[in-house]
Amino acid sequence: MTLRELGKLFHQAMAYTESEQTFFRALSIQEASVGPEHPDVAVTLGMLSELYRELGRYSDAEEVNRRSLTILQNAVGNEHPYFGVALNELAAIFVAQGRFGDAEPLMKRALQIIEQSSTDHSDYATALKNLGLLYRYQGRYLDASQTLETALHLVEKKHVGNNPQLRATLIALGDAYLANERFQDAESMFKRSLVIAEAVDGPEHLNAALALSFLAMTYGPQERWTEAAAVLERVLAIRAGNYDPQHPDIATTHSAIAIVHMSMGDYSLALKHLRHSTSILRSRFIREDIKENQGLLGEQRTHPHYP
């Protein structure tokens, strides 16, 4: 296994610090051995860009991605499948920032390049998944479902059994079905993604919690409150075992559980979870205010007119 592949595995396992450090090591070795303008360097940069996008570090993601695109344009040209994959990643960065108008033409161009030049169905399936997600965010739910169904078909042809790409595509398609109010279809997708997450990452992994949280969203509109509550309690337990007690995802889960219990008429339990959520959010806001004020105080003390 190469360092780059190890970095990708760390990313899929949500070990983000280890993933970034491994990509840095891979880049250092590659740049020393084949030079900083080699396509292998560009591919590793693309993986690092994807990591930064998932972490919400969009400016870092775009900077790294554009360096990857420049290397590929010079080394292999703008019709090569590597260039198409990198272009698709840039579009995904734009989607994550809500820049849908910038993203769509890039995605369609990337799809065209990959379809014409690549024999790897997984690359094309990933590009289709990203386009489907764009349609979902634009409210084009039918287009999203149809595009993601095609992506899922390609992934299923490529991968037999449990696979992270299959899990991610199932989540995306389930979310599109949920937006279309196709609750049973969505439930089926989320349950399949949960089986994969538990098999690949383990039942206490955050990927399992993600699938479960989506599954709970299918139960609410159907007023299956007892099932929703049970699933969300498991989400809370997993997140509590993986995150700091003051993590915002824990606050969000408490809020979701509170809504379910209010819908069930159990107001005392709803209030308990709502108080947990409020306490976490208040604590985070206070800490952020303190940090901001400390920063301002530091700036003031270094100002030439500070007494």
HELIX and SHEET records of a PDB file:
HELIX    1   1 LEU A    3  GLN A   12  1                                  10    
HELIX    2   2 TYR A   16  VAL A   34  1                                  19    
HELIX    3   3 PRO A   39  GLU A   54  1                                  16    
HELIX    4   4 TYR A   58  ALA A   75  1                                  18    
HELIX    5   5 PRO A   81  ALA A   96  1                                  16    
HELIX    6   6 PHE A  100  SER A  117  1                                  18    
HELIX    7   7 HIS A  121  TYR A  137  1                                  17    
HELIX    8   8 TYR A  141  LYS A  158  1                                  18    
HELIX    9   9 PRO A  164  ALA A  179  1                                  16    
HELIX   10  10 PHE A  183  VAL A  200  1                                  18    
HELIX   11  11 LEU A  206  TYR A  219  1                                  14    
HELIX   12  12 GLY A  220  GLN A  222  5                                   3    
HELIX   13  13 TRP A  225  ASN A  242  1                                  18    
HELIX   14  14 PRO A  248  SER A  263  1                                  16    
HELIX   15  15 TYR A  267  THR A  302  1                                  36    
END                                                                             
